[in-house]
Amino acid sequence: MIQTSPSTATERISGASGIDRFLRKHPEIWVALILWLASNLFVTGISKFGTWEGMASYHSSANLCQWDCGWFGRVLDSGYDKAPWREGGDHANWAFHPLFPLTAYPFHYWLKLSLATSLVFASKTALLLALYAFLLMIREHTITNGDRFRAGSLVAFNPYLIYAHAGYSEPLYFALLGFAFYYAGRARWLQSGIMSALLSATRLVGVVFCISYAMAVLKSLRGRFGWRNYDLSQIIGFLLCPLGTALYMLYLYHHIGDAMGQVHVEVAWGRTAGNPFSVLFQCLAGHHWLRIWGFMIVAGFLASAWLLKLCKAELGIYLALALLIPLSSGYYGIARYIWWQPPFLYAIYRILSRHTGAWVVYTAFTSGMAAFMIIGWFSGHNFVI
């Protein structure tokens, strides 16, 4: 009979208790993991159901990779184009920032997974980070594990959840922005600046965080202006904020001779800068999905105004600008731009926390919408893009 020495048994108990203490100290980690698993089961289950009745074409995770996922795949597989047009009439892929496809690099080149599967797995992995980042960002308002699960469910069962599982940059953008706000709120300026630099390498609108960062710094000074009151880390953090986009612009300048290629290529996509409120009016005056999107846009601006009332100006200003910028070029994609904004979900959580009875109504809407979007995704309808 093999006997375990007292010292070995003590080490095992100590190790187990150490993990237990760690999880109790950081409940956001295991809550995020559970919600992440539930989110994956939800998407997989609805995708399978869609093949029974909804004419969906889901057979494996790779089938989730559609539309913009293919463009990110082109960046990962062959790099950025050198001309505005490719053979067959395709546009250049300059509008797709480099960080998200780079996160799929290990899956594709190290684990030898297919291009589509690699991008899908990269976005799913980013969703776990997004859940954790949001739980950290909203930590001061979540006391119990029930609060944490309710807060995390806003991300895990987002009505536009499909984008977190389909090889898009939405969850990575959400995670980095959530971390940037979390660190800024705790005066960890270098960490916030690094997250912002990565954010701006994920999506151009991430540069807007420079404004939120500056507002957070001013708030921390509490009216004590002057160079002597500034910490060097605050200045370095601010300089880091736009670094991702700056490096991408430098790359484009050397690659194609146009540092603003990511903006100029939008013309080829039929998108030109205009009056965002004119686009909003067009949505509200339209029918079906246009009007739904219009109501979502209005909800986004109302959430921004409410965040200002809560003295969360850094969140409210970011949300307003992050909506105005894409809205100025059209309404396609605006719904996912709204629902994958941490400040927007933060506002929703604060509202639902005040009106707990509304959780049932909200959950019924979001889960139904998420399921409908998943089936629509596989059925080839363009209302999901």
Secondary structure, 3 states (H helix, E strand, C coil): CCCCCHHHHHHHHHHHHHHHHHHHHCHHHHHHHHHHHHHHHHHHHHHHHHHHHCCCCCCCHHHHCCCHHHHHHHHHHHCCCCCCECCCCCECCCCCCCHHHHHCHHHHHHCCCCHHHHHHHHHHHHHHHHHHHHHHHCHHHCCCHHHHHHHHHHHHCCCCHHHHCCCCCHHHHHHHHHHHHHHHHCCCHHHHHHHHHHHHCCCHHHHHHHHHHHHHHHHHHCCCCCHHHCCHHHHHHHHHCCHHHHHHHHHHHHHHCCCCHHHHHHHCCCCCCCCHHHHHHHHHHCCCHHHHHHHHHHHHHHHHHHHHHCCCHHHHHHHHHHHHHHHCCCCCCHHHHHHCCHHHHHHHHHHHHHCCCHHHHHHHHHHHHHHHHHHHHHCCCHHHC
